[in-house]
Structure formats: C-alpha cells, structure tokens
Amino acid sequence: MAADSSSTELRLLAAVTALMLFFTAAFAQLRMKLAAEPSNKNRSLMRKTSKEVLTRQLEKQLYRAPRLPTPPVPVVDTEEIEHVEARVERVAGPLARCYSTSCGRREGQEGHNVRCYSPSCPRGAQLIAPSTATVEPPFELKHPKRERRMSLFSQILSHPTGAFPASSKIPATTVDTVFYVQNLPSKHAMKRLFTDRILPKYHRFSAIPVEGADGTISWQPYENINVGAHILLHTVNSEREIHTHTESLFCRTWDQTQPMWFVHLLRNTAADERSAIIVELHHVLGDGISQMMILSEIVTDAQGRSLTVDEKKFKKMMAGSRKPKSLAQRVLSRAGYAVNTGRAVAKVLSLPWIGGDSQTAMKIPPAKFGSVNRVLVPVPTLSLALIKAIKNKTGTTVNDVLVAALGGAFRRYLEYRSDDAILAGRHVQMRALMPFSFPRPLDDLHNRWTLISAQLPVSEPTPLARLQAAKRRMDAIKKSPEPVVALTLQQLAYRFLGHDLSAQTTLDVFSTHHCIFTNVPGFAERIYIAGEPVCAMLPCVANAVTQVSVVSYCDAMHMTFVVDDSVVLQPERLALFLVRELEGLRDAAGVVGEATLSA
C-alpha cells in the first residue's frame, strides 16, 4: 500500500511539474514573439496614458455629438422625394379627365409609360409625385443615456487592434446578411424601421466603444445619431454586381467614433432580376444568436406581425432538439463532465502549439491572414427537406449532415487539386473552429460565445463513413465540458496575460486550423421587410481563415464560402463538390429528393 501511495504521489508530482513547464514554455514563447514587435511597446505606452487620450477625445468630442440646447429643426429628406406616393382623392367616372399639359393621358391619348404629376389627375394617386417631401423628426434616445459596461469578449472584439495582434493587420470581423427581394423598399421605410424598432431597444446601435483610464472598454451613448447616414442607397445593373458589392464590404476598416452598423439598399435596374438589402454589423454588436435577434426585429410575417423572439421561442432555440433527460441520465452526464474535464483542459491548452492541421492546398498561411483578397462563393440553395430526410434515416442531426458534407467537399477538392496529403492515403487532419453560443438572458445583445475545435471527416473514404465520423465527434463535443473550459481559460488568459499575449494566442490557434464553420438557425416561414417578401437570405462573413456560413430559411439551407482565392484556387469548385457530397449522402442513406432548389 505504501508503495502504491508513493507511486501515485510521484505521478501526481510529475504531472504538476509537466504542466508548470508547459505553461512556462508557452509564456516564454509568447513573450519572445511580442518582443520582436516594436508596435507593442507603443501600445503599452498608450495604455499608461489612456486617461489623457480619453480626455482629449472628450475635449474634441470625437466620440459624441454635441448636446444641443434646443431640439434641432426637422430635416427634409429630399433623397426620398421620388419614393413618396401622392395622396389625392380619386375622381371616379368615365368623364374624368386631366387637362395638364404634362399628362400623357389627356383626351384621346392612352400612354402607358408616361407619368403625370398633376394632383388633379384622376390617376395621379397611383403614380409618384416628385413635389412631395418627407419631414422627419430627429431621433431621440429612448434608453437611459448612460455608460454601459462591456462583457470581456465584447472588449476583445472592440479593441483598437481587434482580437489579433496589431502586426497581423487582420481586419475586424463583420457579419453581412444579404436579403434578396423583388421590390426594394424605400430608404425612408428602412429609416423608420430602424428608428422605431432597433434603436430604442438595442443601445449598441446608438453607442460607440470608448477605452477608459483603466484600460477597460465600455459603451458610450452617441446622441443625435443620423440614421440616414447609416442607410445607403446604391444602384446596380445585375445580380452579379450585388455579389461584387457584397465582396467590397469584406475586410472593411471601421470608424469607432461612429455607431458600427450599416444597411445597404441595392436597387437592381435589370429586368426580372432581384434587388438586395445588406445588413452589415460589426461583430461587437453581438454574436450569432444576438444578431438573429436583431434581424427578427426587422422582419415580419405575411400579416405584418413582428417576428420578435419571445422568451418561449428563445429558450426553445437555445435548447435545440435535445430531449429532456431522466435523473439517472443527468447524473451520468455530470459524472462524464467531471471525468472529461482534464482532457478538455489539455485539448484547449494545446490548440495554439500542438497538433496543427496537415499542410494542404486549402490551408491559408498566417502571412495571408490580413489579406483583403476575399471572394464570396455561394452554394446553390440546398433542400432542407432532403437534409432532414438524411438525418432521420441515419439517426443524426442536421448539423452532423452539414459537417459531413463539408468534410466530403474538402476531400473532393483536395483530390481535384491532386494534393499530396490526400493522394498518399495518409490521415489528413483538417479541423474547423466552430462558434459555441451559451445561454443568456433575453434582455439585450450579448457576446457570450467561444470557439471549439472539431475534426472534419476528410480521411474517411465514403460519404456514409464521413457522416458517422461527424456524428461521433459532434456527440463527443456535446457531452464534453470543452466549451465551458474554453470560455473560462480564455477569460483567465485575457485578465492575467493582457490583450497582447491573448491576441497572439488567438492568432496561434487560427494558424493551426483550416476554417471557421458557423450554422445559425434562421426563419422557418416566409419573412417580409417593410412589406416586401424576402426571396432568399445569404450569410456572408470574412475571416482570417476560410469561413463557411450556413443559415436556414423557409425550407432551404443557404450556405457560403468566403476564401482567399490566391490560395484556394478555383473556389467555385467547393460549392459544386458540396452539392455532389450531399447527393452522395442521399444515395448512401437510401432517400430520394433533389439536393438543390431552384432560385
């Protein structure tokens, strides 16, 4: 017994010693990386004098518009003159005529494309009056005008250098959601939509991040916000130009002295083609769940009822499809958490330095993380009914099917590129970082999430084997305390190591992975924006590595790749191979149905 006790103590001492050596080596490695960057010294000096910097900002009023002693005079929105309907009484009867010399419908004429602007015209109520302007009152903040504290993760995202070191020059993460519509709402309608529904409810849309003397960043209210300056109207000549305009928004540099959001209205002049509404949000405004809450405030159903997420809907969305567990199952689950905690800690700590991904034709080198060369590759609209049929037949989940299809698409792409890693028949390690959102109160927007690492099933030879491997790995993550461990260690690292060391660690984690994969639940029914039906919605996010984004909408799955096409050559092949992999899963599962839907 004494020998066993002594052996146990020696093993424990060896484990503690190894852990201490690991932390010491990792800390020394980070310090050496940062010591080579002269810009870090400048940032540390700035932090020491942040109080003086903040004072100068206050004096110059860079972050807040001046408080006016009297209410400003209402502004006439002359840009929207052409979109205001003339409100005149209709004149009924066969003898009703218009005697205006500008009217193309005078007696004996039946012009179909000639507009009449006379208010006395019997058909004038159906036309557009260029002499009618909209007078709008200035927006007034409805929420308390006070400083609001940021969560730790929001502080990281809003830091002047972002979540990465300044030397990497990686732009801030921006989330763009593209809504395709047949008829574009007017700018005036969108301004009223945000003024009435978004700004009074979510203070972050009328606030900016300001760093205090102690180095912490908080939300400061931005008074007298010009809503019209955040809603931009553009004219395009094709849907291809909408695609190009969306790509131009990637890797933007944000002015942190202004609220960090925009809405782009793209009016398509091509016949029988769709226009688009792009909602562009800085990630500091909220994580994936919070941003869906924002979008649900903008849209309505067919009857004009708001689709705002209530408490019941929110709890159901956060719980997902998990069934309630019995007492014995909960006890076993807690026991499994306790047993796997040490393994999860080791995995999370090793992500930046140990076990990086295989070098493939898809892996973006860290030197290109800050490149603005990002292209959007939309996948043809996928059938949600087919995906559900596959998951029901195989006993998996929708997310399992998508992860398996992604792994198969990557394998097919590497085979197409004749990649040595896949042709040699060796095990190919390709991992994705997946955002994991935590439960939160339904009171405001939050950034309560972390990134977890998941192995993609690239080495498995068949679609069904890839699906089974994806299910095993996703189930293991669900039963593991890894998300909680990752969030806790991230918070501890930021508090004790500071921003510079934590940013370098984040960069090292991204360097060992191939892509980011995010799957956000969308809307199950047809939605409307300012009364106009939405044909499709497309999630678009540019990141340091390849970004894969998925959202469900109205019995369809909309998926995009955002890649650096100087590394991932012919990136449109990824979309083609993903559809083929889904068809392979369909055939292997023995279900029927088309993989894609018509646009």
Secondary structure by P-SEA (a helix, b strand, c coil): caaaaaaaaaaaaaaaaaaaaaaaaaaaaaaaaaaacaaaaaaaaaaaaaaaaaaaaaaaccccccccccccccccccccccccccbbbbbbcccccccccccccccccccccccccccccccccccccccbbbbbcccccccccbbbbbcaaaaaaaccccccccccccccbbbbbbbbbcccccaaaaaaaaacccccccccccbbbbbccccbbbbbbbccccccccbbbbbbccaaaaaaaaaaaccccccccccccbbbbbbbcccccccccccccccccccaaaaaaaaaaaccccccccccccaaaaaaaaacccccccaaaaaaaaaaaaaaaaaaaaaaaaccccccccccccccccccccccbbbbbbcccccaaaaaaaaaaacccaaaaaaaaaaaaaaaaaaaacccccccccbbbbbbbbbbbccccccccccbbbbbbbbcccccccaaaaaaaaaaaaaaaaacaaaaaaaaaaaaaaacccaaaaaaaaaaaaaaccbbbbbbbccccccccccccccbbbbbbbcccbbbbbbbcccbbbbbbbcccccccccaaaaaaaaaaaaaaaaaacccccccccc
